[in-house]
Amino acid sequence: MAERSHAVISGGGVGGLTAALALARAGLRVTVFERAEDFGDVGAGLQLAPNATRRLRALGLLERVERHGLAVDQARLRRARDGADLVRAPLGAIAELRWGAPYLVIHRADLLGVLVAACEAEPAIELRRGVAVGGFAVASGGVEVATRRGDELGRVNADVLIAADGLRSAQRERFGFGLGDAPVWSGRVAWRALAPSGAVPEFARKYETGLWLGPRAHLVHYPLRNGELINIVAITEDGWRGADASDLWDAAGDKDAIARGFERWHPDARALIAAAPEWRRWPVFDRAPTRRWTAPQGAARVALLGDAAHPMTPFLAQGAAQAIEDASALGDAFARLGGDIGATLAAYESARAARAAKVVLASRRQGGIYHMGFPLAVARDLTLARLSPEAMLSRLDWLYSV
Ligand SMILES: Cc1cc2nc3c(=O)[nH]c(=O)nc-3n(C[C@H](O)[C@H](O)[C@H](O)COP(=O)(O)OP(=O)(O)OC[C@H]3O[C@@H](n4cnc5c(N)ncnc54)[C@H](O)[C@@H]3O)c2cc1C
């Protein structure tokens, strides 16, 4: 029997772990290197849109994900100033019918837990915690991957390297041919918090994704873990300025300063913000979309995946969903063409790059729409208020039906 191809994945986030499963299902042997001592993420929620849950179902993971996730009843958009409803659209009852898969919200650590357990149950996958990928060299017939655990250096030979190492992907920088664009700060900061449901006002305990729109700011909330926790994200246009976010990433926020930014908002929104026990800061970045996801040209052995390929602002809640789409497309390409790695990676790139670029740009635009001030916001709110739920849902078909 021919030996299985060996894939090394740099990064064990949602993208890397889902890719490991997709590649194992396509018949590859996979090693995932995660530089952190464990696979995980400090408290935050994720919306998993139908384009993501459809692929999790195809990988046999949806039932387990549904055990931890919640199918929210509706999305509700409100105006910050007076709390007026701008539009409500059903989600839970219609997602499966309309888009062929559920719309879920889930604690990110729970999703990662499902993915890690599935990887650990798969004999073709080896998970290596606390080991960073330090670089790679493409050689004839393969790629040599350099690893680092503390002072201990290592080398692993593989047929293909998948760089799923996030927004500040070191492997992407090593591509070194025209991808030198840096991540771009969107001018916004996402303040993230988790509050016990007992501490928040009643409206925020409902099984819905709430979205409040105000000038130069918006607020998102939804329940997690059977409604025991409420995920709150307050996005503002201040609180951070600078070129390098690394030292400010996930820093604590000042409760009073954040609350002051919302003091002209409706009392419901202010009460929710006041209920957050602590805030963590996430400066929001994206990057100009690139059509080139593979390296080097002609003898491709390395490909980007997830935020490493297409970091995006969170305003469409699609970053992880697009990483899951990538993973699934990569698995499909290997299942069809795997004998020829160059052709496989080219097929993966052409299946994914244009769609991901479209989502990156749509997400940028969405941020601009959410943060409009007077008078544009008046026109936006009138348009939204006139939208029927059906018209609102149909705007999402291109994104969720794929
Ligand atoms: C405020 C906010 C809200 C969001 N909400 C949503 C949402 O509702 N829905 C949604 O779909 N998306 C959402 N996103 C986006 C989503 O979080 C990301 O797009 C997603 O986590 C990307 O996954 P990834 O696996 O590509 O990268 P990451 O999650 O960044 O994982 C990369 C991994 O690689 C590891 N790593 C890095 N370098 C190395 C190395 N050299 N060697 C080994 N390992 C390495 C890191 O430790 C990390 O574990 C949101 C983002 C933000 C900021």
The ligand as an SDF file (V2000), in Angstrom:
LIG
                    3D

 53 58  0  0  0  0  0  0  0  0999 V2000
  -14.2660   40.2800   18.7080 C   0  0  0  0  0  0  0  0  0  0  0  0
  -14.2700   39.1320   17.7310 C   0  0  0  0  0  0  0  0  0  0  0  0
  -15.4530   38.4310   17.5260 C   0  0  0  0  0  0  0  0  0  0  0  0
  -15.4770   37.3740   16.5800 C   0  0  0  0  0  0  0  0  0  0  0  0
  -16.6640   36.7390   16.3710 N   0  0  0  0  0  0  0  0  0  0  0  0
  -16.7170   35.7620   15.4320 C   0  0  0  0  0  0  0  0  0  0  0  0
  -17.9550   35.0810   15.1860 C   0  0  0  0  0  0  0  0  0  0  0  0
  -18.9750   35.3520   15.8280 O   0  0  0  0  0  0  0  0  0  0  0  0
  -17.9930   34.1120   14.2190 N   0  0  0  0  0  0  0  0  0  0  0  0
  -16.8700   33.7880   13.4780 C   0  0  0  0  0  0  0  0  0  0  0  0
  -16.9670   32.9060   12.5870 O   0  0  0  0  0  0  0  0  0  0  0  0
  -15.6780   34.4080   13.7020 N   0  0  0  0  0  0  0  0  0  0  0  0
  -15.5740   35.3750   14.6600 C   0  0  0  0  0  0  0  0  0  0  0  0
  -14.3870   35.9990   14.9050 N   0  0  0  0  0  0  0  0  0  0  0  0
  -13.1930   35.6250   14.1030 C   0  0  0  0  0  0  0  0  0  0  0  0
  -12.5240   34.3560   14.6050 C   0  0  0  0  0  0  0  0  0  0  0  0
  -12.2350   34.4750   15.9740 O   0  0  0  0  0  0  0  0  0  0  0  0
  -11.2280   34.0920   13.8440 C   0  0  0  0  0  0  0  0  0  0  0  0
  -11.4200   34.3520   12.4900 O   0  0  0  0  0  0  0  0  0  0  0  0
  -10.8090   32.6320   14.0100 C   0  0  0  0  0  0  0  0  0  0  0  0
  -10.4880   32.3740   15.3560 O   0  0  0  0  0  0  0  0  0  0  0  0
   -9.6020   32.3060   13.1260 C   0  0  0  0  0  0  0  0  0  0  0  0
   -9.1790   30.9950   13.3740 O   0  0  0  0  0  0  0  0  0  0  0  0
   -7.7200   30.5190   12.9400 P   0  0  0  0  0  0  0  0  0  0  0  0
   -7.6430   29.0970   13.3680 O   0  0  0  0  0  0  0  0  0  0  0  0
   -7.4820   30.8650   11.5340 O   0  0  0  0  0  0  0  0  0  0  0  0
   -6.7290   31.4290   13.7760 O   0  0  0  0  0  0  0  0  0  0  0  0
   -6.5020   31.5340   15.3390 P   0  0  0  0  0  0  0  0  0  0  0  0
   -7.7550   31.2990   16.0930 O   0  0  0  0  0  0  0  0  0  0  0  0
   -5.7990   32.8320   15.5720 O   0  0  0  0  0  0  0  0  0  0  0  0
   -5.5110   30.3250   15.6750 O   0  0  0  0  0  0  0  0  0  0  0  0
   -4.1750   30.3650   15.3110 C   0  0  0  0  0  0  0  0  0  0  0  0
   -3.4140   29.4120   16.2240 C   0  0  0  0  0  0  0  0  0  0  0  0
   -2.0710   29.2890   15.7740 O   0  0  0  0  0  0  0  0  0  0  0  0
   -1.2110   29.2740   16.8870 C   0  0  0  0  0  0  0  0  0  0  0  0
    0.1120   29.7000   16.3970 N   0  0  0  0  0  0  0  0  0  0  0  0
    0.4890   30.9400   15.9980 C   0  0  0  0  0  0  0  0  0  0  0  0
    1.7680   30.9120   15.5600 N   0  0  0  0  0  0  0  0  0  0  0  0
    2.1930   29.6340   15.6650 C   0  0  0  0  0  0  0  0  0  0  0  0
    3.4070   28.9820   15.3500 C   0  0  0  0  0  0  0  0  0  0  0  0
    4.4620   29.6440   14.8230 N   0  0  0  0  0  0  0  0  0  0  0  0
    3.5130   27.6550   15.5710 N   0  0  0  0  0  0  0  0  0  0  0  0
    2.4590   26.9610   16.0970 C   0  0  0  0  0  0  0  0  0  0  0  0
    1.2770   27.5440   16.4340 N   0  0  0  0  0  0  0  0  0  0  0  0
    1.1510   28.8530   16.1970 C   0  0  0  0  0  0  0  0  0  0  0  0
   -1.8710   30.2310   17.8700 C   0  0  0  0  0  0  0  0  0  0  0  0
   -1.4450   29.9810   19.1980 O   0  0  0  0  0  0  0  0  0  0  0  0
   -3.3440   29.8960   17.6760 C   0  0  0  0  0  0  0  0  0  0  0  0
   -3.7800   28.8470   18.5160 O   0  0  0  0  0  0  0  0  0  0  0  0
  -14.3070   37.0240   15.8520 C   0  0  0  0  0  0  0  0  0  0  0  0
  -13.1140   37.7110   16.1070 C   0  0  0  0  0  0  0  0  0  0  0  0
  -13.0920   38.7520   17.0370 C   0  0  0  0  0  0  0  0  0  0  0  0
  -11.8000   39.4840   17.2650 C   0  0  0  0  0  0  0  0  0  0  0  0
  1  2  1  0
  2  3  1  0
  2 52  2  0
  3  4  2  0
  4  5  1  0
  4 50  1  0
  5  6  2  0
  6  7  1  0
  6 13  1  0
  7  8  2  0
  7  9  1  0
  9 10  1  0
 10 11  2  0
 10 12  1  0
 12 13  2  0
 13 14  1  0
 14 15  1  0
 14 50  1  0
 15 16  1  0
 16 17  1  0
 16 18  1  0
 18 19  1  0
 18 20  1  0
 20 21  1  0
 20 22  1  0
 22 23  1  0
 23 24  1  0
 24 25  2  0
 24 26  1  0
 24 27  1  0
 27 28  1  0
 28 29  2  0
 28 30  1  0
 28 31  1  0
 31 32  1  0
 32 33  1  0
 33 34  1  0
 33 48  1  0
 34 35  1  0
 35 36  1  0
 35 46  1  0
 36 37  1  0
 36 45  1  0
 37 38  2  0
 38 39  1  0
 39 40  1  0
 39 45  2  0
 40 41  1  0
 40 42  2  0
 42 43  1  0
 43 44  2  0
 44 45  1  0
 46 47  1  0
 46 48  1  0
 48 49  1  0
 50 51  2  0
 51 52  1  0
 52 53  1  0
M  END
$$$$
